[in-house]
Amino acid sequence: MKSEGHEPDVVTCNILIDSLCNNVEIEKSSASSGTGVGGECKETFLELQRKKTHRYVVFKIDEKKKEVVVEKTGGAAESYEDFLASLPENDCRYAIYDFDFVTEENCQKSKIFFIAWSPSVSPIRAKMLYATSKDRFRRELDGVHYEIQATDPSELDIEILRERDH
């Protein structure tokens, strides 16, 4: 027996809201935990950190494997301009850059930067995937000194790195 008023609508709305909330929670948990880290990522990072065999490493998310993988490495002699040129103009990436500098006391030092590159023209799906996977991936890289999130090349100017090393 159907009563007059809004009672059936309220029940229907509650069922729909519960259903939507459950779907959002499932998608949220899948997005945050669905991307693993390839074994070569940590090995390549350690080569940069300890052996100084790389100036930089660019990582991408392989959606088929559902994991972060090494896309490119830059040799120890490569420049910051080479590194910037290796980042795609229209897609997201993670990167590590080993920044060498000389202190005021004339000591040679280096600091490792983690860069979350997410250009404003990147597809929304890519931005979301990289944003939800970043913290887990970043935790795998023990020894990073600074983190930069950039959406535009101007946010990766060499002066920004110089300012952070002091």
GROMACS elastic network, one bead per residue, 0.5 to 0.9 nm:
[ bonds ]
;  ai    aj funct       b0    kb
    2     8     6  0.80414   500
    3     6     6  0.84941   500
    3     7     6  0.75773   500
    3     8     6  0.82265   500
    4     7     6  0.78157   500
    5     8     6  0.79641   500
    5     9     6  0.86511   500
    6     9     6  0.52731   500
    6    10     6  0.63214   500
    6    11     6  0.88779   500
    7    10     6  0.51810   500
    7    11     6  0.63718   500
    7    12     6  0.86219   500
    8    11     6  0.51711   500
    8    12     6  0.60473   500
    8    13     6  0.84744   500
    9    12     6  0.50252   500
    9    13     6  0.59683   500
    9    14     6  0.85434   500
   10    13     6  0.50183   500
   10    14     6  0.61231   500
   10    15     6  0.86485   500
   11    14     6  0.51320   500
   11    15     6  0.62964   500
   11    16     6  0.86834   500
   12    15     6  0.52242   500
   12    16     6  0.62638   500
   12    17     6  0.86537   500
   13    16     6  0.50632   500
   13    17     6  0.60332   500
   13    18     6  0.85236   500
   14    17     6  0.50713   500
   14    18     6  0.60668   500
   14    19     6  0.84665   500
   15    18     6  0.51851   500
   15    19     6  0.61159   500
   15    20     6  0.86220   500
   16    19     6  0.50340   500
   16    20     6  0.60877   500
   16    21     6  0.85422   500
   17    20     6  0.50933   500
   17    21     6  0.60474   500
   17    22     6  0.85386   500
   18    21     6  0.51676   500
   18    22     6  0.61803   500
   18    23     6  0.86850   500
   19    22     6  0.52352   500
   19    23     6  0.63180   500
   19    24     6  0.87282   500
   20    23     6  0.51229   500
   20    24     6  0.61387   500
   20    25     6  0.85846   500
   21    24     6  0.51303   500
   21    25     6  0.61200   500
   21    26     6  0.86334   500
   22    25     6  0.51472   500
   22    26     6  0.62337   500
   22    27     6  0.87086   500
   23    26     6  0.51596   500
   23    27     6  0.62294   500
   23    28     6  0.85196   500
   24    27     6  0.51658   500
   24    28     6  0.59821   500
   24    29     6  0.86081   500
   25    28     6  0.50149   500
   25    29     6  0.61249   500
   25    30     6  0.85152   500
   26    29     6  0.53378   500
   26    30     6  0.61603   500
   26    31     6  0.85864   500
   27    30     6  0.51441   500
   27    31     6  0.60555   500
   27    32     6  0.86678   500
   28    31     6  0.52101   500
   28    32     6  0.62921   500
   28    33     6  0.87043   500
   28   132     6  0.88920   500
   29    32     6  0.53064   500
   29    33     6  0.61573   500
   29    34     6  0.78958   500
   30    33     6  0.54355   500
   30    34     6  0.51355   500
   30    35     6  0.86093   500
   31    34     6  0.54096   500
   31    35     6  0.74664   500
   31   128     6  0.84835   500
   31   129     6  0.68773   500
   31   132     6  0.63006   500
   31   133     6  0.75540   500
   32    35     6  0.73433   500
   32   129     6  0.83212   500
   32   131     6  0.88963   500
   32   132     6  0.50926   500
   32   133     6  0.59352   500
   32   136     6  0.83555   500
   33    36     6  0.76003   500
   33   132     6  0.82216   500
   33   133     6  0.73719   500
   33   136     6  0.81759   500
   34    66     6  0.66907   500
   34    67     6  0.80512   500
   34   133     6  0.80680   500
   35    61     6  0.78316   500
   35    62     6  0.88674   500
   35    63     6  0.83741   500
   35    65     6  0.85233   500
   35    68     6  0.69396   500
   35   129     6  0.85237   500
   35   132     6  0.88327   500
   35   133     6  0.62517   500
   35   136     6  0.85756   500
   35   137     6  0.86665   500
   36    65     6  0.85593   500
   36    66     6  0.62765   500
   36    68     6  0.62610   500
   36   133     6  0.83984   500
   36   136     6  0.83400   500
   36   137     6  0.78406   500
   37    40     6  0.84620   500
   37    41     6  0.68794   500
   37    42     6  0.82293   500
   37    61     6  0.88915   500
   37    66     6  0.85464   500
   37    67     6  0.50795   500
   37    69     6  0.68899   500
   37   136     6  0.85058   500
   37   137     6  0.65086   500
   37   140     6  0.80588   500
   38    41     6  0.55563   500
   38    42     6  0.76646   500
   38    67     6  0.59844   500
   38    68     6  0.56823   500
   38    69     6  0.54074   500
   38    70     6  0.80306   500
   39    42     6  0.59356   500
   39    43     6  0.66998   500
   39    44     6  0.88675   500
   39    69     6  0.82125   500
   40    44     6  0.58712   500
   40    45     6  0.83773   500
   40    69     6  0.71252   500
   40    70     6  0.69307   500
   41    44     6  0.52865   500
   41    45     6  0.61429   500
   41    46     6  0.86831   500
   41    57     6  0.89054   500
   41    59     6  0.77394   500
   41    68     6  0.74498   500
   41    69     6  0.60320   500
   41    70     6  0.57759   500
   41   140     6  0.88233   500
   41   141     6  0.87158   500
   42    46     6  0.61713   500
   42    47     6  0.86419   500
   42   140     6  0.69437   500
   42   141     6  0.66414   500
   43    46     6  0.51589   500
   43    47     6  0.63062   500
   43    48     6  0.88142   500
   44    47     6  0.50007   500
   44    48     6  0.63865   500
   44    49     6  0.86444   500
   44    54     6  0.82942   500
   44    57     6  0.76050   500
   44    70     6  0.78647   500
   44    73     6  0.83670   500
   45    48     6  0.51202   500
   45    49     6  0.60866   500
   45    50     6  0.85201   500
   45    54     6  0.86224   500
   45    56     6  0.88480   500
   45    57     6  0.73935   500
   45    96     6  0.77723   500
   45   141     6  0.70099   500
   46    50     6  0.56478   500
   46    51     6  0.73156   500
   46    52     6  0.86387   500
   46   141     6  0.84225   500
   47    50     6  0.55662   500
   47    52     6  0.61215   500
   47    53     6  0.58479   500
   47    54     6  0.69026   500
   48    51     6  0.59016   500
   48    53     6  0.54942   500
   48    55     6  0.66657   500
   48    56     6  0.72096   500
   48    57     6  0.79735   500
   48    76     6  0.85357   500
   48    96     6  0.86837   500
   48    97     6  0.86431   500
   48    98     6  0.73221   500
   49    52     6  0.58844   500
   49    53     6  0.83931   500
   49    54     6  0.83691   500
   49    98     6  0.76916   500
   49   112     6  0.77055   500
   49   143     6  0.77529   500
   49   144     6  0.88697   500
   50    53     6  0.83158   500
   51    54     6  0.81531   500
   52    55     6  0.70536   500
   52    75     6  0.88847   500
   52    76     6  0.65712   500
   52    98     6  0.83833   500
   53    74     6  0.86438   500
   53    75     6  0.63611   500
   53    76     6  0.55322   500
   54    57     6  0.70909   500
   54    73     6  0.63675   500
   54    74     6  0.54282   500
   54    77     6  0.81755   500
   54    78     6  0.84346   500
   54    97     6  0.87237   500
   54    98     6  0.79722   500
   55    73     6  0.76184   500
   55    74     6  0.54093   500
   55    75     6  0.54823   500
   55    77     6  0.69710   500
   55    78     6  0.63712   500
   55    79     6  0.78251   500
   55    80     6  0.85577   500
   55    83     6  0.82827   500
   55    96     6  0.84288   500
   55    97     6  0.61356   500
   55    98     6  0.54058   500
   55    99     6  0.78189   500
   56    72     6  0.83363   500
   56    73     6  0.57753   500
   56    74     6  0.50810   500
   56    75     6  0.73436   500
   56    76     6  0.78956   500
   56    78     6  0.83668   500
   56    80     6  0.87650   500
   56    83     6  0.66963   500
   56    95     6  0.71221   500
   56    96     6  0.54305   500
   56    98     6  0.61098   500
   56    99     6  0.89535   500
   57    70     6  0.71151   500
   57    71     6  0.76611   500
   57    72     6  0.58357   500
   57    74     6  0.63096   500
   57    83     6  0.84810   500
   57    94     6  0.84769   500
   57    95     6  0.55474   500
   57    96     6  0.52339   500
   57    97     6  0.67286   500
   58    69     6  0.87622   500
   58    70     6  0.61789   500
   58    71     6  0.55265   500
   58    72     6  0.51225   500
   58    73     6  0.62849   500
   58    74     6  0.84646   500
   58    83     6  0.85273   500
   58    86     6  0.76515   500
   58    87     6  0.75629   500
   58    93     6  0.68393   500
   58    94     6  0.59821   500
   58    96     6  0.66069   500
   58    97     6  0.87282   500
   59    68     6  0.64894   500
   59    69     6  0.55529   500
   59    71     6  0.50577   500
   59    72     6  0.69851   500
   59    73     6  0.89016   500
   59    93     6  0.58853   500
   59    94     6  0.50618   500
   59    95     6  0.57657   500
   59    96     6  0.83755   500
   60    67     6  0.84303   500
   60    68     6  0.55839   500
   60    69     6  0.55918   500
   60    70     6  0.64485   500
   60    71     6  0.59426   500
   60    92     6  0.75900   500
   60    93     6  0.52121   500
   60    94     6  0.63934   500
   60    95     6  0.86270   500
   60   130     6  0.88048   500
   61    64     6  0.88499   500
   61    65     6  0.84118   500
   61    66     6  0.69413   500
   61    67     6  0.56094   500
   61    69     6  0.61221   500
   61    70     6  0.87388   500
   61    71     6  0.89867   500
   61    92     6  0.88600   500
   61    93     6  0.76481   500
   61    94     6  0.87220   500
   61   129     6  0.83698   500
   61   130     6  0.75971   500
   61   133     6  0.89859   500
   62    65     6  0.54981   500
   62    66     6  0.56393   500
   62    67     6  0.55261   500
   62    68     6  0.60282   500
   62    69     6  0.65232   500
   63    67     6  0.68434   500
   63    68     6  0.86027   500
   64    67     6  0.80846   500
   65    68     6  0.84449   500
   68    94     6  0.89443   500
   68   133     6  0.87923   500
   68   137     6  0.76655   500
   70    73     6  0.76285   500
   72    86     6  0.78542   500
   74    77     6  0.80180   500
   74    78     6  0.60583   500
   74    79     6  0.86112   500
   74    82     6  0.78611   500
   74    83     6  0.70872   500
   74    86     6  0.88378   500
   75    78     6  0.54625   500
   75    79     6  0.89622   500
   76    79     6  0.84540   500
   76    98     6  0.89996   500
   78    81     6  0.81946   500
   78    82     6  0.61397   500
   78    83     6  0.74911   500
   79    82     6  0.51151   500
   79    83     6  0.64896   500
   79    84     6  0.88418   500
   80    84     6  0.62552   500
   80    85     6  0.86135   500
   80    97     6  0.84220   500
   80    99     6  0.85073   500
   80   158     6  0.75423   500
   81    84     6  0.50726   500
   81    85     6  0.61407   500
   81    86     6  0.86944   500
   82    85     6  0.51102   500
   82    86     6  0.64082   500
   83    86     6  0.52143   500
   83    87     6  0.70502   500
   83    97     6  0.79498   500
   84    87     6  0.55605   500
   84    88     6  0.86939   500
   84   153     6  0.79976   500
   84   156     6  0.80809   500
   85    88     6  0.75545   500
   85    89     6  0.88840   500
   87    90     6  0.88769   500
   87    91     6  0.82423   500
   87    92     6  0.82570   500
   87    93     6  0.71623   500
   87    95     6  0.85584   500
   87   117     6  0.78048   500
   88    91     6  0.56206   500
   88    92     6  0.73268   500
   88    93     6  0.78489   500
   88   117     6  0.89287   500
   88   119     6  0.85516   500
   89    92     6  0.85147   500
   89   119     6  0.67853   500
   89   121     6  0.79886   500
   89   122     6  0.81917   500
   89   152     6  0.89066   500
   89   153     6  0.87859   500
   90   118     6  0.82532   500
   90   119     6  0.60324   500
   90   120     6  0.78063   500
   90   121     6  0.55022   500
   90   123     6  0.78607   500
   91   117     6  0.81418   500
   91   118     6  0.66724   500
   91   119     6  0.64339   500
   91   120     6  0.88788   500
   91   121     6  0.75375   500
   91   123     6  0.71076   500
   91   126     6  0.71978   500
   91   127     6  0.82445   500
   92   116     6  0.77117   500
   92   117     6  0.53435   500
   92   119     6  0.64375   500
   92   122     6  0.65143   500
   92   123     6  0.86091   500
   92   126     6  0.64713   500
   92   127     6  0.65475   500
   92   130     6  0.69080   500
   92   151     6  0.89767   500
   93   115     6  0.82087   500
   93   116     6  0.63497   500
   93   117     6  0.51228   500
   93   118     6  0.67246   500
   93   130     6  0.74705   500
   94   114     6  0.73278   500
   94   115     6  0.56781   500
   94   117     6  0.58825   500
   94   118     6  0.86122   500
   94   130     6  0.81288   500
   94   134     6  0.80368   500
   95   113     6  0.80644   500
   95   114     6  0.58328   500
   95   116     6  0.66099   500
   95   117     6  0.75301   500
   96   112     6  0.67354   500
   96   113     6  0.55448   500
   96   115     6  0.61211   500
   96   144     6  0.83142   500
   97   111     6  0.82762   500
   97   112     6  0.57011   500
   97   113     6  0.51677   500
   97   114     6  0.67058   500
   97   115     6  0.77440   500
   98   110     6  0.64364   500
   98   111     6  0.58792   500
   98   113     6  0.64528   500
   99   109     6  0.83515   500
   99   110     6  0.52524   500
   99   111     6  0.52682   500
   99   112     6  0.60920   500
   99   113     6  0.72776   500
   99   161     6  0.75633   500
   99   162     6  0.86063   500
   99   165     6  0.86752   500
  100   108     6  0.71923   500
  100   109     6  0.57448   500
  100   111     6  0.66639   500
  100   112     6  0.88320   500
  101   107     6  0.82670   500
  101   108     6  0.59550   500
  101   109     6  0.54602   500
  101   110     6  0.59725   500
  101   111     6  0.82876   500
  101   162     6  0.79328   500
  101   165     6  0.80428   500
  102   105     6  0.78368   500
  102   106     6  0.55623   500
  102   107     6  0.53024   500
  102   109     6  0.59919   500
  102   110     6  0.83858   500
  103   106     6  0.50764   500
  103   107     6  0.51873   500
  103   108     6  0.65970   500
  103   109     6  0.71283   500
  103   165     6  0.89753   500
  103   166     6  0.81773   500
  104   107     6  0.73866   500
  110   165     6  0.83871   500
  111   144     6  0.75978   500
  111   145     6  0.60100   500
  111   146     6  0.77213   500
  111   165     6  0.69319   500
  112   143     6  0.74351   500
  112   144     6  0.51046   500
  112   145     6  0.53572   500
  112   146     6  0.66328   500
  112   147     6  0.87473   500
  113   144     6  0.59771   500
  113   145     6  0.60157   500
  113   147     6  0.56293   500
  113   148     6  0.71976   500
  113   161     6  0.81430   500
  114   138     6  0.77166   500
  114   141     6  0.88572   500
  114   144     6  0.64257   500
  114   145     6  0.78371   500
  114   146     6  0.62000   500
  114   148     6  0.62572   500
  114   149     6  0.84839   500
  115   146     6  0.85318   500
  115   147     6  0.58173   500
  115   149     6  0.58277   500
  115   150     6  0.72421   500
  115   156     6  0.88173   500
  116   130     6  0.81487   500
  116   131     6  0.84224   500
  116   134     6  0.75953   500
  116   147     6  0.77098   500
  116   148     6  0.62582   500
  116   150     6  0.62356   500
  116   151     6  0.85381   500
  117   130     6  0.89194   500
  117   148     6  0.83256   500
  117   149     6  0.61786   500
  117   150     6  0.51276   500
  117   151     6  0.61271   500
  117   152     6  0.82397   500
  118   121     6  0.83072   500
  118   122     6  0.66670   500
  118   126     6  0.84125   500
  118   127     6  0.62473   500
  118   130     6  0.79742   500
  118   131     6  0.86488   500
  118   149     6  0.75837   500
  118   150     6  0.61164   500
  118   152     6  0.78660   500
  119   122     6  0.54111   500
  119   127     6  0.84258   500
  119   150     6  0.71196   500
  119   152     6  0.56761   500
  119   153     6  0.82683   500
  120   123     6  0.84280   500
  120   127     6  0.87812   500
  120   151     6  0.54823   500
  120   152     6  0.70068   500
  121   124     6  0.85470   500
  121   151     6  0.86668   500
  122   125     6  0.83611   500
  122   126     6  0.66881   500
  122   127     6  0.66223   500
  123   126     6  0.53572   500
  123   127     6  0.64585   500
  123   128     6  0.88484   500
  124   127     6  0.50590   500
  124   128     6  0.62056   500
  124   129     6  0.85944   500
  125   128     6  0.52089   500
  125   129     6  0.61370   500
  125   130     6  0.86486   500
  126   129     6  0.50570   500
  126   130     6  0.60730   500
  126   131     6  0.83784   500
  127   130     6  0.53374   500
  127   131     6  0.59762   500
  127   132     6  0.85791   500
  128   131     6  0.50897   500
  128   132     6  0.60838   500
  128   133     6  0.85311   500
  129   132     6  0.54011   500
  129   133     6  0.62060   500
  129   134     6  0.85477   500
  130   133     6  0.52068   500
  130   134     6  0.58426   500
  131   134     6  0.54103   500
  131   135     6  0.80177   500
  132   135     6  0.73014   500
  132   136     6  0.83580   500
  133   136     6  0.57430   500
  133   137     6  0.63147   500
  133   138     6  0.86483   500
  134   137     6  0.52303   500
  134   138     6  0.58893   500
  134   139     6  0.85806   500
  135   138     6  0.50200   500
  135   139     6  0.61641   500
  135   140     6  0.88821   500
  136   139     6  0.53597   500
  136   140     6  0.68965   500
  137   140     6  0.53873   500
  137   141     6  0.71934   500
  138   141     6  0.54610   500
  138   142     6  0.79827   500
  138   144     6  0.84797   500
  139   142     6  0.65659   500
  141   144     6  0.65150   500
  144   147     6  0.76397   500
  146   161     6  0.89469   500
  146   164     6  0.76242   500
  146   165     6  0.87298   500
  148   155     6  0.84381   500
  148   156     6  0.80851   500
  149   155     6  0.80778   500
  149   156     6  0.88051   500
  150   153     6  0.73045   500
  150   154     6  0.83794   500
  150   155     6  0.54855   500
  150   156     6  0.66684   500
  151   154     6  0.85669   500
  151   155     6  0.70532   500
  151   156     6  0.89189   500
  152   155     6  0.55885   500
  152   156     6  0.74220   500
  153   156     6  0.53048   500
  153   157     6  0.69658   500
  154   157     6  0.54284   500
  155   160     6  0.74928   500
  156   159     6  0.81769   500
  156   160     6  0.66244   500
  156   161     6  0.78091   500
  157   160     6  0.56061   500
  157   161     6  0.73669   500
  158   161     6  0.53300   500
  158   162     6  0.64364   500
  158   163     6  0.88289   500
  159   163     6  0.60791   500
  159   164     6  0.86278   500
  160   163     6  0.51872   500
  160   164     6  0.64111   500
  160   165     6  0.89360   500
  161   164     6  0.52061   500
  161   165     6  0.64153   500
  162   165     6  0.53752   500
  162   166     6  0.72142   500
  163   166     6  0.60484   500
